[in-house]
Amino acid sequence: MKLGLVGLPQGGKKTLFRLLTGQAASEMGRAKVRDARFDRLVEMYGPDRAVPAQMDFVLLPDLDIQADRNIPVFQGLERVDVICLLARVFEDDTVFHIAGNVNAKRDVQAFWDELLLADLIFVEKRLERLAKEQRAKDRQRAARETDLMTRMQAHLEAAKPLRQFERTAEEVKLTSSYPFLTTKAVIVVLNAGEDQIGDDGIVDDFAGDFADCGFEWIAISAQIEEEISLLDDEARTAFLADLGIEQPALDRLTLLCYETLGLISFFTVGKDEVRAWTIRKRTLAPQAGGAIHGDIERGFIRAEVTRYEDLIALGDEQKVKAAGKLMVKGKDAEVRDGDVIHFLFKV
């Protein structure tokens, strides 16, 4: 599962990538999910090894205000699962903007228009090809797809993303290999100035103007996040208090990205290791065990599950069990976000 990080030049994209992944600008990097629950479990158990959940970021080339120059960027977006658009909000006369002035709403709209247009062009070309195929032997299949593409064309021409276009399971399968971009979730990261951080009105203003697009929104200051990353824990806490915020925006961003990918975490704990395991929402217990090792899924017997909140409130696993809070789950049970699990299996 990958997120594609994209934006105009001089918007802070490379700085954000470095902060997320700990790597200098490169094509791909892995970011840890900054989950306070994981940190609390590490503090509780003091393990020899601590492994947080992670996700992959792809750093795409800079966007250009000339749409025809963005083909490599959009080809890269075809290979990611979620699009993460960085839009510059901060004003700084020493940092140029490729369009001549800072206008984040204009930049977001231009990017969105290009996504819609890319999908529309693909649909139109597909319709041209289908017109020829209908004269060939497989006319029935071509006719079904022509109907689908015609409806998609009307939907896109109304400036609506294909993510909001209802398709049957058969139609999803029919188009599964097509490089549609507006089927993907979009997170817009507003790179704001220090004086704008903590102002929820910024996000509300943008979200209101783009309400029909279904974007996720978050405001950060890459400059402030870089300063925070250089501080020790005590200084970081004081710095955040001075800014009037509870946690770095980078922490909230990683969780938002994780959730938008449709992922959750469950935990395994002990003195040897505390680890966050990544699974999709609604994963059943045996398949969650398979994320650890295939033998657990094949030989699954049961899962002993503790809710994170119960473990923290009661203090340790023995007290959880004594309080009757330890749950025994079978093969049909869904794993919930934050479950602390011990698997029993036999192969």
Helices and strands as residue ranges (DSSP letters): E 2-7, H 13-21, E 28-32, H 36-45, E 49-51, E 54-59, G 67-69, H 71-77, E 82-88, H 104-133, H 139-157, G 162-164, H 169-174, E 185-191, G 194-196, H 200-209, G 211-213, E 216-220, H 222-229, H 233-243, H 249-260, E 263-268, E 273-280, H 285-292, H 294-298, E 300-307, H 308-314, H 317-322, E 327-329, E 339-345
